[in-house]
């Protein structure tokens, strides 16, 4: 069964670290989380149109930029089992 691909683009900032921690707390077995440092993954970030961090892409589509709330993460599918 396919998993939901959650990609987080970060820099070395407190908001980024809080975002990664929140995503990891919310993830379910159907989520596969990857964390990318913006400096090291500039090409990938450009493909998604990332222009600020933290940024979250799900299944290859940029869905959130800036520090999200738990509600925003859940609304885009983080922590929600696939049906």
Buried (B, 14 or more C-beta within 10 A) or exposed (E): EEEBBBBBBBEEEEBBEEBBEBBBEBBEEBBEBEBBBBEEBEEBBEEBEBEEBBBBBBEEEBBBBEBBEEEBBEEBBBBBEEE
